[in-house]
Amino acid sequence: MKIAVLGTGNLGLSIIKGILKSGENYQIIATRRNTQSIAFLEKDGIEVTSDNAYAITQSDIVIVALKPFNILEVLKEYKQYFTPDKILVSMATGISIQQIQEAIENKAVTVMRAMPNTASDVGESLTCLVYNGQEKEKLESVKSLLSHVGSVIQINEDLMEAATVLGACGIAYVLRFMRAMVQGGIQIGFDAKTAVQIVNQTVKGAAELLIRNQNHPEDEIDKVTTPKGCTIVGLNEMEHQGFSSSLIKGINASFLKIEKKA
């Protein structure tokens, strides 16, 4: 299977690194205008080029990791290279499958939308995938590819923007929360290195509790909050300061930002 990644920025790099770590034998071509910034990929057998036309023609699956503001323009420029045997996977926020099909002027080309996150780098992404077609073999090919960088769930296209906020932007939200925990840990006596170690494992453990036990977060919170204990005091103070409401407002603000662009 030959894969092209058009526009190898942070997200594209995360996808490539995740695939490499999986050990699967994909042939990968990575494109970027400034190839020097991704030249280090060559030592891992990745072909690096600035020639998008070449990358498209040589590949079975074309992952388009371009920014929303220029993806349609680029697709129009290279539309003649998207033949019906190609699978085009767009990772651009707010750009619909219909818009992509109109840009390449070829509805015979299989088009999917995918929204992974930067945890692809370590094989722990949650990728939301949209496919409106009927060719199960092509769908399974893309699912198999993306499964090497984490979990994959298929959703309806009208939920894609929400998935972007919760799954992709969500990485930043969680990291900001973790940074605050580290800062709090330092304030109560830990050095920065130890605080980071404790917070990292605590967050990982919390996620594993929910994943393995299939519980609602509140169920696990109840196990920690003993009557008149220090945990409930801390939680209540956070809520008094608007912890949950500020997070919900932030998620909604990100969603509204995407909707305005769509």
N, C-alpha and C positions, 0 to 999 in steps of 0.2 A: 504494500500500500504506500503510495507516494502522497506526501502532505506538503502543502505550501502554506506558510504563514505570512500574509501580506500586512506590513506595518508592524514590525517586531519591536514594540515598545514594552512597557512593564508587563502588561497582560499577556502579550504574545510570548515574551520571554518566560513567564511563569508556566504557560502551556508547554513550551518546548522543554523546559527543565523537568517538568513533571513527566513528560513522555520519556525522556532520557532515563530518568530514575526508575521507570517501570521496567526497563530492560527489553521492551518490545522492539522488534526490528522494523521500524518505519523509516522510510527515506524522507528526510525533511529538507525543504528549501525555505530559508528565511529571507525576507526582503526588508530593506530599509533604505531610505534615501542616502543616509550617511552610514555606509557599511562598516566603517572603522569601529563604530560603537558596538557592533555585534560580531566583530571579527573573531572574538574569543570562542565563538560557537564552533568554529571550524575544527578545533582540536577534538571535538566530540563527533565529528563526521557530518556536521550540518553544512549544507551548501548555502553560502551567503552571497546575495546579489542585490543590486538595485533595480534589476530588470523584472518588473511585475509580469510582463507578457510572457517571458520565459518561464517564470515560476508557475503561472497558471497552466500553460500548455503542457508542462512536465508533470502535473499533479492530478491525482484522482479526487482528493478533497482539498478545497481551498478555504482556509480559515482567514476571514477578513477581519483583522483586529485594528481597523482604522477608527479614527475619531468620528463621531456623528456629523460634525460640520463639513467633513470632506469625503465621506465614504461614497455618496451617490455620484459625486463628480468623478472620482477615481473609477468607479464601476462603469460609468458611461464611457470613459476614455478607453477602457480595456474590454468593452462588451463583446467584441468579436471573438475573443479568446475563450469565452464561457460557452462551450459546446454542451449538447445534451448529456454527454457522458460524465460531466463534472458535477460535484456536489459542492455547493457554495454555503459556507457556514458563517453567518454574520454575527459579530460580537459588539455591534454598535448599539448603544442605548437609544431608544425612541425611534428607530428606523424600521418600518414594517416590512414584512415579506413582500407585500404588494409594491411598495416603493422600490425595493431591490429589483424585483422582476421588471418593473417599468424602466429602471435605469439600464439594465442589460438587454432589454427588449427581446427577451427569450423566455417564455413561460415553460419551455421544455426542460430548462435547467432546474435541477432539484435545489431548492433554497430552504435553509433552516436558519433559525436564530438560536444562539446559545449565550448564556450569561454565566460564566464561571466567576471565580474570584481569585485573588492572588495567592490563596492557599494551594493553588495548583502546583506552585513551586515545590511543595512538600507532599504532594499527593493527597491533600485533604480538602479539596474544593467541594463546594456544592454547586453543581452546574444545572441550571434550569434550561430545558431544551424545548423548542417549538418546531413542530413539523406538521404542515397541513395536508401533506400528500398521502399516497396510499402504498408507496413502494417500501415494504417492510425491510427488505434487504439493505437498502440504503440507510434507513433509519437505524438499523442495528449496527451498521458500519460506523456511523457517527457516535452512537452510544458507546460502542466498544472503545473507540478512540478516546472519548472524553472520560470514560471510566478509569483510565490510567492516571488521571489527575484528581480523582476523588469520586464522590457519589453523583449520580445523574438522575434527575426526575423530569418527566415530560409534563408540560403545562399548556394551557390554552394561551394563545397570543395576547388576549386582552389582559392577562396577568403579568406580562413580561416586564413592564415598567415597575410594577410592585415587587417582582422578584429581584430586579436590579437593586432596588433600594434595600430590601431585607437581606439579600444574600451577598451582593457585591459591595455596596456601600457599608453594609453591616459589619464587614471586617474592620473598617475604620472606627465604627462606633464601639465595638468590643475592645479594640486596642486603646482607644481613648479612656474607656472605663478602667482598663488594666493599668494604664499610666497613672490614673488618679489613685488606684489602690496602692501602687508602688510609692507614690508620694506620701500617702497616708502612713504606709509602713515605715518610711524613713522618719516621719514626724514622731512616731511612737517608739523609735529606738533602733531599727534595723539599718545596717549599711545598705547602699543601693543594690549591690550584687545579690545579697541575701534576700532582700525584699522582692526583687525580680524573680528569683528562683521560687520563692513561696507563692507569689501571685500566679506565675505561669502554670505551676502544677495544680494550684487550687482551681483555676479556671478550666484547665483540661479535665480535672476530676469532676467538676460540676457538669460539664458537657457529657462526659461518659456516663454519669448517673442517669441523666435524662435519656440518652441514647439506649443504654442497656435495659433500664427499667421501664422505658416507654411511659414515663410519668409526666404529669404537668409540673412545671417548675414550683408551683405553690405546694405541691405534695412533699417535695424534698425540703422546701423552706420550713414546713411545719415540723420536720424531724429535727431541725437545728434550733428552733425558737422555743426554748423552755420558759415556763412562767417566770416573770420577773428577771429573766436572764439578760446578759449583755448583748446578745444577738438581736433580740426584739427591740431593745432600746436604740441600737444603731440603725436598724431598719426604719423604725418610726421617725427618727431624726432625719434620715435621708428623704423620707416621704414628705415630712414637714417642709423640707427645703426644695421640694418639687422634682425629686429624682425621676420617678416614673413618668410624670407628665412632661418633663423636659425632653426625655428620650422619645416619647411618642410624638411630641411636637416636632422634634428634629427629623424623625422618619417621615412624617407627613410633609414637612418643608421640602425634603429631598424629592419626594414623590411629585409634589406640585411643580417643582423646577423641571422635572422630566416632562410632565404633561404639557407644560407651556411650549416646550421644544417640539413635541410630537405633532 
